Every structure is written in C-alpha cells, then in structure tokens.
Amino acid sequence: MFDYTDYIATRIHNTMAQDDSSIVHDTGPVQLDLHDEGYFLSSKKTIEIVDCNLRRVRVTIEMVEE
C-alpha cells in the first residue's frame, strides 16, 4: 500500500506558500522525520508556517495506524 504523506505535505506547503492573503507571512520547508544519522524514522512530515502576527504554527502529516 502506498503512503501519500509526501504528496499531501507538498500540496499543503505549496498552497500556503502561494497564499496571497495577508494572513500567511512565511512557510517553511517540509521537514522529514529523520534519525540523526539520516535514515527515516517514519513517514511523518511537518511544515512550520508563520502568520501575520509572527506566531508559528506547525502542521503535522502522519499516517494513522488502525
């Protein structure tokens, strides 16, 4: 089964980065869940977004195991 966290994270990142409202101030890169040695710990992705009040919001995309 495929894991679409990469696709979803990229879509969220691109949408927020192209937002032309006055609410989104900055959008950080998609961060991967990596071990210090560089290998994947999980498919979790995070994106940090800065709003117009310079407050940071972290968006997390991860698979929910059922």
CHARMM internal coordinates of N, CA and C (Angstrom, degrees):
IC EDIT
DIST 1 N 1 CA 1.4446
DIST 1 CA 1 C 1.5287
ANGL 1 N 1 CA 1 C 109.02
DIST 1 C 2 N 1.3121
ANGL 1 CA 1 C 2 N 116.81
DIHE 1 N 1 CA 1 C 2 N 139.42
DIST 2 N 2 CA 1.4500
ANGL 1 C 2 N 2 CA 121.81
DIHE 1 CA 1 C 2 N 2 CA -178.56
DIST 2 CA 2 C 1.5237
ANGL 2 N 2 CA 2 C 111.50
DIHE 1 C 2 N 2 CA 2 C -81.71
DIST 2 C 3 N 1.2983
ANGL 2 CA 2 C 3 N 115.40
DIHE 2 N 2 CA 2 C 3 N 151.55
DIST 3 N 3 CA 1.4577
ANGL 2 C 3 N 3 CA 123.33
DIHE 2 CA 2 C 3 N 3 CA 177.22
DIST 3 CA 3 C 1.5304
ANGL 3 N 3 CA 3 C 106.96
DIHE 2 C 3 N 3 CA 3 C -110.61
DIST 3 C 4 N 1.2970
ANGL 3 CA 3 C 4 N 117.45
DIHE 3 N 3 CA 3 C 4 N 118.20
DIST 4 N 4 CA 1.4603
ANGL 3 C 4 N 4 CA 121.49
DIHE 3 CA 3 C 4 N 4 CA -174.07
DIST 4 CA 4 C 1.5245
ANGL 4 N 4 CA 4 C 113.61
DIHE 3 C 4 N 4 CA 4 C -99.78
DIST 4 C 5 N 1.3276
ANGL 4 CA 4 C 5 N 118.31
DIHE 4 N 4 CA 4 C 5 N 20.34
DIST 5 N 5 CA 1.4571
ANGL 4 C 5 N 5 CA 119.39
DIHE 4 CA 4 C 5 N 5 CA -179.46
DIST 5 CA 5 C 1.5330
ANGL 5 N 5 CA 5 C 111.68
DIHE 4 C 5 N 5 CA 5 C -63.81
DIST 5 C 6 N 1.3247
ANGL 5 CA 5 C 6 N 118.22
DIHE 5 N 5 CA 5 C 6 N -33.64
DIST 6 N 6 CA 1.4707
ANGL 5 C 6 N 6 CA 120.80
DIHE 5 CA 5 C 6 N 6 CA 177.62
DIST 6 CA 6 C 1.5293
ANGL 6 N 6 CA 6 C 110.43
DIHE 5 C 6 N 6 CA 6 C -61.72
DIST 6 C 7 N 1.3126
ANGL 6 CA 6 C 7 N 115.54
DIHE 6 N 6 CA 6 C 7 N -48.61
DIST 7 N 7 CA 1.4665
ANGL 6 C 7 N 7 CA 121.30
DIHE 6 CA 6 C 7 N 7 CA -178.99
DIST 7 CA 7 C 1.5323
ANGL 7 N 7 CA 7 C 111.09
DIHE 6 C 7 N 7 CA 7 C -61.47
DIST 7 C 8 N 1.3245
ANGL 7 CA 7 C 8 N 116.33
DIHE 7 N 7 CA 7 C 8 N -47.37
DIST 8 N 8 CA 1.4652
ANGL 7 C 8 N 8 CA 120.54
DIHE 7 CA 7 C 8 N 8 CA -178.10
DIST 8 CA 8 C 1.5307
ANGL 8 N 8 CA 8 C 110.39
DIHE 7 C 8 N 8 CA 8 C -64.67
DIST 8 C 9 N 1.3280
ANGL 8 CA 8 C 9 N 117.55
DIHE 8 N 8 CA 8 C 9 N -44.16
DIST 9 N 9 CA 1.4645
ANGL 8 C 9 N 9 CA 120.86
DIHE 8 CA 8 C 9 N 9 CA 179.51
DIST 9 CA 9 C 1.5285
ANGL 9 N 9 CA 9 C 111.20
DIHE 8 C 9 N 9 CA 9 C -62.32
DIST 9 C 10 N 1.3247
ANGL 9 CA 9 C 10 N 116.77
DIHE 9 N 9 CA 9 C 10 N -41.61
DIST 10 N 10 CA 1.4682
ANGL 9 C 10 N 10 CA 120.32
DIHE 9 CA 9 C 10 N 10 CA 179.30
DIST 10 CA 10 C 1.5186
ANGL 10 N 10 CA 10 C 111.42
DIHE 9 C 10 N 10 CA 10 C -64.42
DIST 10 C 11 N 1.3324
ANGL 10 CA 10 C 11 N 117.05
DIHE 10 N 10 CA 10 C 11 N -41.91
DIST 11 N 11 CA 1.4719
ANGL 10 C 11 N 11 CA 120.84
DIHE 10 CA 10 C 11 N 11 CA 178.48
DIST 11 CA 11 C 1.5255
ANGL 11 N 11 CA 11 C 111.53
DIHE 10 C 11 N 11 CA 11 C -63.03
DIST 11 C 12 N 1.3320
ANGL 11 CA 11 C 12 N 117.17
DIHE 11 N 11 CA 11 C 12 N -43.56
DIST 12 N 12 CA 1.4680
ANGL 11 C 12 N 12 CA 120.50
DIHE 11 CA 11 C 12 N 12 CA 178.13
DIST 12 CA 12 C 1.5214
ANGL 12 N 12 CA 12 C 110.02
DIHE 11 C 12 N 12 CA 12 C -63.85
DIST 12 C 13 N 1.3298
ANGL 12 CA 12 C 13 N 116.58
DIHE 12 N 12 CA 12 C 13 N -47.00
DIST 13 N 13 CA 1.4665
ANGL 12 C 13 N 13 CA 120.67
DIHE 12 CA 12 C 13 N 13 CA -179.47
DIST 13 CA 13 C 1.5234
ANGL 13 N 13 CA 13 C 111.16
DIHE 12 C 13 N 13 CA 13 C -58.47
DIST 13 C 14 N 1.3203
ANGL 13 CA 13 C 14 N 117.19
DIHE 13 N 13 CA 13 C 14 N -49.63
DIST 14 N 14 CA 1.4638
ANGL 13 C 14 N 14 CA 120.73
DIHE 13 CA 13 C 14 N 14 CA -177.81
DIST 14 CA 14 C 1.5205
ANGL 14 N 14 CA 14 C 111.98
DIHE 13 C 14 N 14 CA 14 C -64.24
DIST 14 C 15 N 1.3130
ANGL 14 CA 14 C 15 N 117.18
DIHE 14 N 14 CA 14 C 15 N -39.92
DIST 15 N 15 CA 1.4624
ANGL 14 C 15 N 15 CA 120.68
DIHE 14 CA 14 C 15 N 15 CA 178.50
DIST 15 CA 15 C 1.5164
ANGL 15 N 15 CA 15 C 111.06
DIHE 14 C 15 N 15 CA 15 C -63.35
DIST 15 C 16 N 1.3197
ANGL 15 CA 15 C 16 N 117.07
DIHE 15 N 15 CA 15 C 16 N -45.56
DIST 16 N 16 CA 1.4668
ANGL 15 C 16 N 16 CA 120.01
DIHE 15 CA 15 C 16 N 16 CA -179.41
DIST 16 CA 16 C 1.5293
ANGL 16 N 16 CA 16 C 111.72
DIHE 15 C 16 N 16 CA 16 C -69.92
DIST 16 C 17 N 1.3192
ANGL 16 CA 16 C 17 N 117.64
DIHE 16 N 16 CA 16 C 17 N -37.19
DIST 17 N 17 CA 1.4680
ANGL 16 C 17 N 17 CA 121.19
DIHE 16 CA 16 C 17 N 17 CA -179.83
DIST 17 CA 17 C 1.5267
ANGL 17 N 17 CA 17 C 111.56
DIHE 16 C 17 N 17 CA 17 C -67.06
DIST 17 C 18 N 1.3404
ANGL 17 CA 17 C 18 N 117.22
DIHE 17 N 17 CA 17 C 18 N -29.53
DIST 18 N 18 CA 1.4656
ANGL 17 C 18 N 18 CA 121.19
DIHE 17 CA 17 C 18 N 18 CA -179.12
DIST 18 CA 18 C 1.5226
ANGL 18 N 18 CA 18 C 112.54
DIHE 17 C 18 N 18 CA 18 C -94.47
DIST 18 C 19 N 1.3215
ANGL 18 CA 18 C 19 N 117.41
DIHE 18 N 18 CA 18 C 19 N 2.98
DIST 19 N 19 CA 1.4624
ANGL 18 C 19 N 19 CA 121.46
DIHE 18 CA 18 C 19 N 19 CA -178.61
DIST 19 CA 19 C 1.5298
ANGL 19 N 19 CA 19 C 109.63
DIHE 18 C 19 N 19 CA 19 C -62.79
DIST 19 C 20 N 1.3120
ANGL 19 CA 19 C 20 N 116.67
DIHE 19 N 19 CA 19 C 20 N 126.10
DIST 20 N 20 CA 1.4681
ANGL 19 C 20 N 20 CA 119.75
DIHE 19 CA 19 C 20 N 20 CA -177.91
DIST 20 CA 20 C 1.5275
ANGL 20 N 20 CA 20 C 112.55
DIHE 19 C 20 N 20 CA 20 C -103.23
DIST 20 C 21 N 1.3308
ANGL 20 CA 20 C 21 N 117.11
DIHE 20 N 20 CA 20 C 21 N 11.08
DIST 21 N 21 CA 1.4596
ANGL 20 C 21 N 21 CA 119.34
DIHE 20 CA 20 C 21 N 21 CA 175.06
DIST 21 CA 21 C 1.5267
ANGL 21 N 21 CA 21 C 108.56
DIHE 20 C 21 N 21 CA 21 C -77.31
DIST 21 C 22 N 1.3011
ANGL 21 CA 21 C 22 N 115.83
DIHE 21 N 21 CA 21 C 22 N 174.13
DIST 22 N 22 CA 1.4600
ANGL 21 C 22 N 22 CA 119.40
DIHE 21 CA 21 C 22 N 22 CA 179.66
DIST 22 CA 22 C 1.5294
ANGL 22 N 22 CA 22 C 111.58
DIHE 21 C 22 N 22 CA 22 C -91.27
DIST 22 C 23 N 1.3266
ANGL 22 CA 22 C 23 N 117.38
DIHE 22 N 22 CA 22 C 23 N 11.11
DIST 23 N 23 CA 1.4675
ANGL 22 C 23 N 23 CA 120.24
DIHE 22 CA 22 C 23 N 23 CA -176.67
DIST 23 CA 23 C 1.5217
ANGL 23 N 23 CA 23 C 112.16
DIHE 22 C 23 N 23 CA 23 C -88.49
DIST 23 C 24 N 1.3288
ANGL 23 CA 23 C 24 N 118.12
DIHE 23 N 23 CA 23 C 24 N -44.39
DIST 24 N 24 CA 1.4662
ANGL 23 C 24 N 24 CA 121.63
DIHE 23 CA 23 C 24 N 24 CA -178.11
DIST 24 CA 24 C 1.5225
ANGL 24 N 24 CA 24 C 109.23
DIHE 23 C 24 N 24 CA 24 C -86.38
DIST 24 C 25 N 1.3237
ANGL 24 CA 24 C 25 N 115.52
DIHE 24 N 24 CA 24 C 25 N 119.79
DIST 25 N 25 CA 1.4631
ANGL 24 C 25 N 25 CA 121.06
DIHE 24 CA 24 C 25 N 25 CA -179.46
DIST 25 CA 25 C 1.5294
ANGL 25 N 25 CA 25 C 111.44
DIHE 24 C 25 N 25 CA 25 C -92.49
DIST 25 C 26 N 1.3362
ANGL 25 CA 25 C 26 N 116.46
DIHE 25 N 25 CA 25 C 26 N -41.31
DIST 26 N 26 CA 1.4630
ANGL 25 C 26 N 26 CA 120.24
DIHE 25 CA 25 C 26 N 26 CA -177.93
DIST 26 CA 26 C 1.5282
ANGL 26 N 26 CA 26 C 109.18
DIHE 25 C 26 N 26 CA 26 C -155.78
DIST 26 C 27 N 1.3212
ANGL 26 CA 26 C 27 N 115.91
DIHE 26 N 26 CA 26 C 27 N 148.92
DIST 27 N 27 CA 1.4617
ANGL 26 C 27 N 27 CA 122.30
DIHE 26 CA 26 C 27 N 27 CA 176.98
DIST 27 CA 27 C 1.5187
ANGL 27 N 27 CA 27 C 108.21
DIHE 26 C 27 N 27 CA 27 C -127.23
DIST 27 C 28 N 1.3250
ANGL 27 CA 27 C 28 N 116.18
DIHE 27 N 27 CA 27 C 28 N 122.14
DIST 28 N 28 CA 1.4549
ANGL 27 C 28 N 28 CA 120.75
DIHE 27 CA 27 C 28 N 28 CA 179.52
DIST 28 CA 28 C 1.5180
ANGL 28 N 28 CA 28 C 111.50
DIHE 27 C 28 N 28 CA 28 C -79.96
DIST 28 C 29 N 1.3180
ANGL 28 CA 28 C 29 N 117.08
DIHE 28 N 28 CA 28 C 29 N 174.42
DIST 29 N 29 CA 1.4682
ANGL 28 C 29 N 29 CA 121.26
DIHE 28 CA 28 C 29 N 29 CA 179.80
DIST 29 CA 29 C 1.5251
ANGL 29 N 29 CA 29 C 111.38
DIHE 28 C 29 N 29 CA 29 C -73.05
DIST 29 C 30 N 1.3152
ANGL 29 CA 29 C 30 N 116.13
DIHE 29 N 29 CA 29 C 30 N 163.30
DIST 30 N 30 CA 1.4600
ANGL 29 C 30 N 30 CA 121.39
DIHE 29 CA 29 C 30 N 30 CA 173.67
DIST 30 CA 30 C 1.5294
ANGL 30 N 30 CA 30 C 107.21
DIHE 29 C 30 N 30 CA 30 C -73.27
DIST 30 C 31 N 1.3258
ANGL 30 CA 30 C 31 N 116.26
DIHE 30 N 30 CA 30 C 31 N 123.09
DIST 31 N 31 CA 1.4592
ANGL 30 C 31 N 31 CA 121.56
DIHE 30 CA 30 C 31 N 31 CA -179.94
DIST 31 CA 31 C 1.5284
ANGL 31 N 31 CA 31 C 109.21
DIHE 30 C 31 N 31 CA 31 C -99.76
DIST 31 C 32 N 1.3189
ANGL 31 CA 31 C 32 N 116.36
DIHE 31 N 31 CA 31 C 32 N 135.72
DIST 32 N 32 CA 1.4619
ANGL 31 C 32 N 32 CA 122.53
DIHE 31 CA 31 C 32 N 32 CA 178.79
DIST 32 CA 32 C 1.5287
ANGL 32 N 32 CA 32 C 109.57
DIHE 31 C 32 N 32 CA 32 C -92.80
DIST 32 C 33 N 1.3170
ANGL 32 CA 32 C 33 N 116.79
DIHE 32 N 32 CA 32 C 33 N 155.87
DIST 33 N 33 CA 1.4610
ANGL 32 C 33 N 33 CA 122.79
DIHE 32 CA 32 C 33 N 33 CA 176.70
DIST 33 CA 33 C 1.5241
ANGL 33 N 33 CA 33 C 108.11
DIHE 32 C 33 N 33 CA 33 C -88.79
DIST 33 C 34 N 1.3400
ANGL 33 CA 33 C 34 N 115.29
DIHE 33 N 33 CA 33 C 34 N 91.13
DIST 34 N 34 CA 1.4690
ANGL 33 C 34 N 34 CA 121.23
DIHE 33 CA 33 C 34 N 34 CA -174.33
DIST 34 CA 34 C 1.5233
ANGL 34 N 34 CA 34 C 111.41
DIHE 33 C 34 N 34 CA 34 C -115.92
DIST 34 C 35 N 1.3136
ANGL 34 CA 34 C 35 N 115.43
DIHE 34 N 34 CA 34 C 35 N 149.42
DIST 35 N 35 CA 1.4565
ANGL 34 C 35 N 35 CA 122.36
DIHE 34 CA 34 C 35 N 35 CA 170.94
DIST 35 CA 35 C 1.5255
ANGL 35 N 35 CA 35 C 107.49
DIHE 34 C 35 N 35 CA 35 C -73.57
DIST 35 C 36 N 1.3154
ANGL 35 CA 35 C 36 N 117.29
DIHE 35 N 35 CA 35 C 36 N 160.86
DIST 36 N 36 CA 1.4700
ANGL 35 C 36 N 36 CA 121.16
DIHE 35 CA 35 C 36 N 36 CA 177.71
DIST 36 CA 36 C 1.5218
ANGL 36 N 36 CA 36 C 112.76
DIHE 35 C 36 N 36 CA 36 C -56.76
DIST 36 C 37 N 1.3311
ANGL 36 CA 36 C 37 N 116.97
DIHE 36 N 36 CA 36 C 37 N -28.29
DIST 37 N 37 CA 1.4626
ANGL 36 C 37 N 37 CA 121.12
DIHE 36 CA 36 C 37 N 37 CA 179.33
DIST 37 CA 37 C 1.5244
ANGL 37 N 37 CA 37 C 112.64
DIHE 36 C 37 N 37 CA 37 C -84.15
DIST 37 C 38 N 1.3476
ANGL 37 CA 37 C 38 N 117.30
DIHE 37 N 37 CA 37 C 38 N -3.42
DIST 38 N 38 CA 1.4528
ANGL 37 C 38 N 38 CA 120.53
DIHE 37 CA 37 C 38 N 38 CA 172.70
DIST 38 CA 38 C 1.5105
ANGL 38 N 38 CA 38 C 117.36
DIHE 37 C 38 N 38 CA 38 C 103.38
DIST 38 C 39 N 1.3274
ANGL 38 CA 38 C 39 N 118.45
DIHE 38 N 38 CA 38 C 39 N -5.55
DIST 39 N 39 CA 1.4649
ANGL 38 C 39 N 39 CA 118.11
DIHE 38 CA 38 C 39 N 39 CA -179.93
DIST 39 CA 39 C 1.5371
ANGL 39 N 39 CA 39 C 110.44
DIHE 38 C 39 N 39 CA 39 C -90.17
DIST 39 C 40 N 1.3411
ANGL 39 CA 39 C 40 N 115.14
DIHE 39 N 39 CA 39 C 40 N 157.42
DIST 40 N 40 CA 1.4581
ANGL 39 C 40 N 40 CA 121.74
DIHE 39 CA 39 C 40 N 40 CA -177.44
DIST 40 CA 40 C 1.5230
ANGL 40 N 40 CA 40 C 111.21
DIHE 39 C 40 N 40 CA 40 C -68.65
DIST 40 C 41 N 1.3327
ANGL 40 CA 40 C 41 N 115.91
DIHE 40 N 40 CA 40 C 41 N 132.62
DIST 41 N 41 CA 1.4561
ANGL 40 C 41 N 41 CA 120.99
DIHE 40 CA 40 C 41 N 41 CA 172.04
DIST 41 CA 41 C 1.5268
ANGL 41 N 41 CA 41 C 110.12
DIHE 40 C 41 N 41 CA 41 C -92.49
DIST 41 C 42 N 1.3307
ANGL 41 CA 41 C 42 N 115.53
DIHE 41 N 41 CA 41 C 42 N -36.58
DIST 42 N 42 CA 1.4642
ANGL 41 C 42 N 42 CA 120.89
DIHE 41 CA 41 C 42 N 42 CA 178.22
DIST 42 CA 42 C 1.5230
ANGL 42 N 42 CA 42 C 108.18
DIHE 41 C 42 N 42 CA 42 C -160.34
DIST 42 C 43 N 1.3233
ANGL 42 CA 42 C 43 N 115.60
DIHE 42 N 42 CA 42 C 43 N 178.60
DIST 43 N 43 CA 1.4684
ANGL 42 C 43 N 43 CA 119.88
DIHE 42 CA 42 C 43 N 43 CA 178.75
DIST 43 CA 43 C 1.5262
ANGL 43 N 43 CA 43 C 111.85
DIHE 42 C 43 N 43 CA 43 C -88.61
DIST 43 C 44 N 1.3165
ANGL 43 CA 43 C 44 N 117.79
DIHE 43 N 43 CA 43 C 44 N 8.09
DIST 44 N 44 CA 1.4676
ANGL 43 C 44 N 44 CA 122.14
DIHE 43 CA 43 C 44 N 44 CA -178.99
DIST 44 CA 44 C 1.5265
ANGL 44 N 44 CA 44 C 111.08
DIHE 43 C 44 N 44 CA 44 C -63.32
DIST 44 C 45 N 1.3313
ANGL 44 CA 44 C 45 N 115.48
DIHE 44 N 44 CA 44 C 45 N 139.86
DIST 45 N 45 CA 1.4693
ANGL 44 C 45 N 45 CA 122.02
DIHE 44 CA 44 C 45 N 45 CA 176.72
DIST 45 CA 45 C 1.5293
ANGL 45 N 45 CA 45 C 107.57
DIHE 44 C 45 N 45 CA 45 C -127.57
DIST 45 C 46 N 1.3382
ANGL 45 CA 45 C 46 N 117.34
DIHE 45 N 45 CA 45 C 46 N 146.80
DIST 46 N 46 CA 1.4620
ANGL 45 C 46 N 46 CA 121.07
DIHE 45 CA 45 C 46 N 46 CA 174.88
DIST 46 CA 46 C 1.5209
ANGL 46 N 46 CA 46 C 109.60
DIHE 45 C 46 N 46 CA 46 C -131.84
DIST 46 C 47 N 1.3298
ANGL 46 CA 46 C 47 N 114.49
DIHE 46 N 46 CA 46 C 47 N 149.53
DIST 47 N 47 CA 1.4549
ANGL 46 C 47 N 47 CA 122.21
DIHE 46 CA 46 C 47 N 47 CA 177.74
DIST 47 CA 47 C 1.5231
ANGL 47 N 47 CA 47 C 106.87
DIHE 46 C 47 N 47 CA 47 C -134.56
DIST 47 C 48 N 1.3223
ANGL 47 CA 47 C 48 N 117.38
DIHE 47 N 47 CA 47 C 48 N 130.51
DIST 48 N 48 CA 1.4619
ANGL 47 C 48 N 48 CA 120.27
DIHE 47 CA 47 C 48 N 48 CA 174.84
DIST 48 CA 48 C 1.5195
ANGL 48 N 48 CA 48 C 109.14
DIHE 47 C 48 N 48 CA 48 C -102.02
DIST 48 C 49 N 1.3241
ANGL 48 CA 48 C 49 N 114.66
DIHE 48 N 48 CA 48 C 49 N 133.70
DIST 49 N 49 CA 1.4576
ANGL 48 C 49 N 49 CA 122.48
DIHE 48 CA 48 C 49 N 49 CA -178.40
DIST 49 CA 49 C 1.5222
ANGL 49 N 49 CA 49 C 107.24
DIHE 48 C 49 N 49 CA 49 C -124.16
DIST 49 C 50 N 1.3338
ANGL 49 CA 49 C 50 N 116.66
DIHE 49 N 49 CA 49 C 50 N 138.08
DIST 50 N 50 CA 1.4581
ANGL 49 C 50 N 50 CA 121.77
DIHE 49 CA 49 C 50 N 50 CA 177.57
DIST 50 CA 50 C 1.5226
ANGL 50 N 50 CA 50 C 107.40
DIHE 49 C 50 N 50 CA 50 C -108.78
DIST 50 C 51 N 1.3399
ANGL 50 CA 50 C 51 N 115.60
DIHE 50 N 50 CA 50 C 51 N 127.60
DIST 51 N 51 CA 1.4625
ANGL 50 C 51 N 51 CA 118.99
DIHE 50 CA 50 C 51 N 51 CA -178.77
DIST 51 CA 51 C 1.5321
ANGL 51 N 51 CA 51 C 110.86
DIHE 50 C 51 N 51 CA 51 C -89.64
DIST 51 C 52 N 1.3122
ANGL 51 CA 51 C 52 N 116.21
DIHE 51 N 51 CA 51 C 52 N -178.70
DIST 52 N 52 CA 1.4642
ANGL 51 C 52 N 52 CA 121.50
DIHE 51 CA 51 C 52 N 52 CA -175.65
DIST 52 CA 52 C 1.5280
ANGL 52 N 52 CA 52 C 112.86
DIHE 51 C 52 N 52 CA 52 C -66.57
DIST 52 C 53 N 1.3265
ANGL 52 CA 52 C 53 N 117.85
DIHE 52 N 52 CA 52 C 53 N -17.11
DIST 53 N 53 CA 1.4631
ANGL 52 C 53 N 53 CA 121.95
DIHE 52 CA 52 C 53 N 53 CA 176.34
DIST 53 CA 53 C 1.5261
ANGL 53 N 53 CA 53 C 111.30
DIHE 52 C 53 N 53 CA 53 C -94.73
DIST 53 C 54 N 1.3355
ANGL 53 CA 53 C 54 N 115.70
DIHE 53 N 53 CA 53 C 54 N 11.57
DIST 54 N 54 CA 1.4634
ANGL 53 C 54 N 54 CA 124.41
DIHE 53 CA 53 C 54 N 54 CA -179.49
DIST 54 CA 54 C 1.5303
ANGL 54 N 54 CA 54 C 112.20
DIHE 53 C 54 N 54 CA 54 C 61.04
DIST 54 C 55 N 1.3270
ANGL 54 CA 54 C 55 N 116.23
DIHE 54 N 54 CA 54 C 55 N 29.69
DIST 55 N 55 CA 1.4560
ANGL 54 C 55 N 55 CA 121.98
DIHE 54 CA 54 C 55 N 55 CA 174.02
DIST 55 CA 55 C 1.5246
ANGL 55 N 55 CA 55 C 108.06
DIHE 54 C 55 N 55 CA 55 C -96.50
DIST 55 C 56 N 1.3301
ANGL 55 CA 55 C 56 N 115.77
DIHE 55 N 55 CA 55 C 56 N 138.38
DIST 56 N 56 CA 1.4614
ANGL 55 C 56 N 56 CA 120.77
DIHE 55 CA 55 C 56 N 56 CA -177.64
DIST 56 CA 56 C 1.5189
ANGL 56 N 56 CA 56 C 110.66
DIHE 55 C 56 N 56 CA 56 C -91.70
DIST 56 C 57 N 1.3126
ANGL 56 CA 56 C 57 N 115.03
DIHE 56 N 56 CA 56 C 57 N 139.75
DIST 57 N 57 CA 1.4609
ANGL 56 C 57 N 57 CA 123.41
DIHE 56 CA 56 C 57 N 57 CA 175.77
DIST 57 CA 57 C 1.5188
ANGL 57 N 57 CA 57 C 106.62
DIHE 56 C 57 N 57 CA 57 C -124.22
DIST 57 C 58 N 1.3213
ANGL 57 CA 57 C 58 N 117.36
DIHE 57 N 57 CA 57 C 58 N 135.03
DIST 58 N 58 CA 1.4525
ANGL 57 C 58 N 58 CA 120.94
DIHE 57 CA 57 C 58 N 58 CA 178.08
DIST 58 CA 58 C 1.5300
ANGL 58 N 58 CA 58 C 108.18
DIHE 57 C 58 N 58 CA 58 C -110.42
DIST 58 C 59 N 1.3299
ANGL 58 CA 58 C 59 N 115.92
DIHE 58 N 58 CA 58 C 59 N 124.74
DIST 59 N 59 CA 1.4511
ANGL 58 C 59 N 59 CA 122.50
DIHE 58 CA 58 C 59 N 59 CA 176.36
DIST 59 CA 59 C 1.5266
ANGL 59 N 59 CA 59 C 106.67
DIHE 58 C 59 N 59 CA 59 C -102.53
DIST 59 C 60 N 1.3316
ANGL 59 CA 59 C 60 N 116.61
DIHE 59 N 59 CA 59 C 60 N 128.09
DIST 60 N 60 CA 1.4559
ANGL 59 C 60 N 60 CA 121.72
DIHE 59 CA 59 C 60 N 60 CA -179.24
DIST 60 CA 60 C 1.5187
ANGL 60 N 60 CA 60 C 109.55
DIHE 59 C 60 N 60 CA 60 C -117.38
DIST 60 C 61 N 1.3210
ANGL 60 CA 60 C 61 N 116.00
DIHE 60 N 60 CA 60 C 61 N 131.32
DIST 61 N 61 CA 1.4595
ANGL 60 C 61 N 61 CA 122.84
DIHE 60 CA 60 C 61 N 61 CA 177.31
DIST 61 CA 61 C 1.5283
ANGL 61 N 61 CA 61 C 106.46
DIHE 60 C 61 N 61 CA 61 C -118.62
DIST 61 C 62 N 1.3211
ANGL 61 CA 61 C 62 N 116.36
DIHE 61 N 61 CA 61 C 62 N 119.33
DIST 62 N 62 CA 1.4560
ANGL 61 C 62 N 62 CA 119.40
DIHE 61 CA 61 C 62 N 62 CA 177.75
DIST 62 CA 62 C 1.5220
ANGL 62 N 62 CA 62 C 110.11
DIHE 61 C 62 N 62 CA 62 C -150.66
DIST 62 C 63 N 1.3105
ANGL 62 CA 62 C 63 N 114.79
DIHE 62 N 62 CA 62 C 63 N 152.87
DIST 63 N 63 CA 1.4504
ANGL 62 C 63 N 63 CA 121.29
DIHE 62 CA 62 C 63 N 63 CA 178.51
DIST 63 CA 63 C 1.5271
ANGL 63 N 63 CA 63 C 109.66
DIHE 62 C 63 N 63 CA 63 C -69.56
DIST 63 C 64 N 1.3159
ANGL 63 CA 63 C 64 N 116.78
DIHE 63 N 63 CA 63 C 64 N 139.26
DIST 64 N 64 CA 1.4535
ANGL 63 C 64 N 64 CA 122.40
DIHE 63 CA 63 C 64 N 64 CA 175.30
DIST 64 CA 64 C 1.5183
ANGL 64 N 64 CA 64 C 106.75
DIHE 63 C 64 N 64 CA 64 C -101.92
DIST 64 C 65 N 1.2893
ANGL 64 CA 64 C 65 N 115.59
DIHE 64 N 64 CA 64 C 65 N 115.33
DIST 65 N 65 CA 1.4713
ANGL 64 C 65 N 65 CA 120.33
DIHE 64 CA 64 C 65 N 65 CA -179.15
DIST 65 CA 65 C 1.5162
ANGL 65 N 65 CA 65 C 108.62
DIHE 64 C 65 N 65 CA 65 C -82.33
DIST 65 C 66 N 1.3076
ANGL 65 CA 65 C 66 N 115.83
DIHE 65 N 65 CA 65 C 66 N 128.43
DIST 66 N 66 CA 1.4611
ANGL 65 C 66 N 66 CA 120.98
DIHE 65 CA 65 C 66 N 66 CA 179.57
DIST 66 CA 66 C 1.4990
ANGL 66 N 66 CA 66 C 110.70
DIHE 65 C 66 N 66 CA 66 C -112.78
END
COOR INIT
IC SEED 1 N 1 CA 1 C
IC BUILD
